Amino acid sequence: MEFGYFTLSDNHYSGNQRSANQFVTDITAEALYADQLGMYSAWIGEHHFNSLGVLSCPDLVLSYIAGRTQKIRLAPAVTVLPIHHPIRVAEQWASLDLLSDGRVDFATGRGYDRREYAPFHVDFENNLSIFEEGLEVVQRLWTEEGRVTHKGEHYDFQDVRITPKPVQRPIPTYVASFSQPSIELAGKLGCGLVVAPFAAAMSFGGLQQVADRYHETSAKHGNNTGRMMCSYFMHFADNKEQQLQQRTRMIRYYNECVIPAVPNDPKNTPPSYKYFNEMVAKLSKVKPEDLTENSVLIGSSQSIIDTLKKVEATGIEEVILYFNVGQKPHEQVKDEMARFMEEVAPEFEGSHLKRRAA
């Protein structure tokens, strides 16, 4: 199992003195540090207009990182595809794949914040259809030889060929899923799947249930199952005081960052987002003592190893770790990243063993 660095660049906290510019600088340094530590990948989220997160251009940050590294894989977490034209998305990530010598993992999703759609004049209520068609366009532009013509419900163009073409044919592509439609779309299109354990637990019962649904849908459409990944909030805590501190961080994140950003008005929630209403209701009632391994890694190195062994048993091949959640100080984030790679990662087979040995 491989391990990666992951962030959504959350910066919405009461009394927060950390600027968006400073946080983006910290995130870039942390991703470079992840490479030094032998982590497999860096996954950087996309958010606009100071909604949940403050990093709007993961492609540019990852391009900067690509020029200063040789091994770490580079991925958005995720590209909010409906608010971009798929031709431009295909061009951007193919270019980064070339410049990084084939190190791009492309992950995409619909997002969940209506406020990120409005300034782009994109129909939030219909974004599932826009997303599916856009992803098909991106994949065609990456893989088909010659020029591409497309006439669909949302996109219409003739004789388009992107340059450069990606080094990887195809670029590994993942659908980020909080819902059944997204899981089924990944299976239908033969894409890999990225899932958040806390969402899997709330919507399906757990990671195993998500894996089962994904396998069923892939088989139904005659596709081999793609690679499965999950993200985890990550906190070390070796005593009661640290436990309370880290759990309090998570509750702040839910209350001050997540709940204000996601659909939580049942009257104005599109059908494909109805599951968010229940999720928000549950999150608003979560107490520090309620946090379990279904949502977050909190504890000693051994307890985290034990949880990740269970995750590995479900078929998850990569875990991306959200270290800098909850306004955690930059130096503490780096300390926890180093500790994870020193004390936890060696208990799992993966490229990190060879990289750290070198």
Protein Blocks (a to p, Z undefined) as FASTA:
>chain_A
ZZddddehiabdghiabdfklmmmmmmmmmmmmmmnopabdcddddehhimbmcfblmlm
mmmmmmmcckbccddddddfklpcfklmmmmmmmmmmmnnopaccdddebjbfklmmmno
pafklmmmmmmmmmmmmmmmmmpgcjdddddfkbccehiacddddfbdcdddddddfbfk
lmmmmmmnopacdddfklmmmmnopaklmmmmmmmmmmmnopacddddddddddddfbfk
lmmmmmmmmmmmmmmmmmmmmccbfklgcfklmmmmmmmmmmmmpcfklpcfklbccddf
klmmmmmmmmmmnopabdcddfkgghiafklmmmmmmmmmmmmmmmpgcfklmmmmZZ
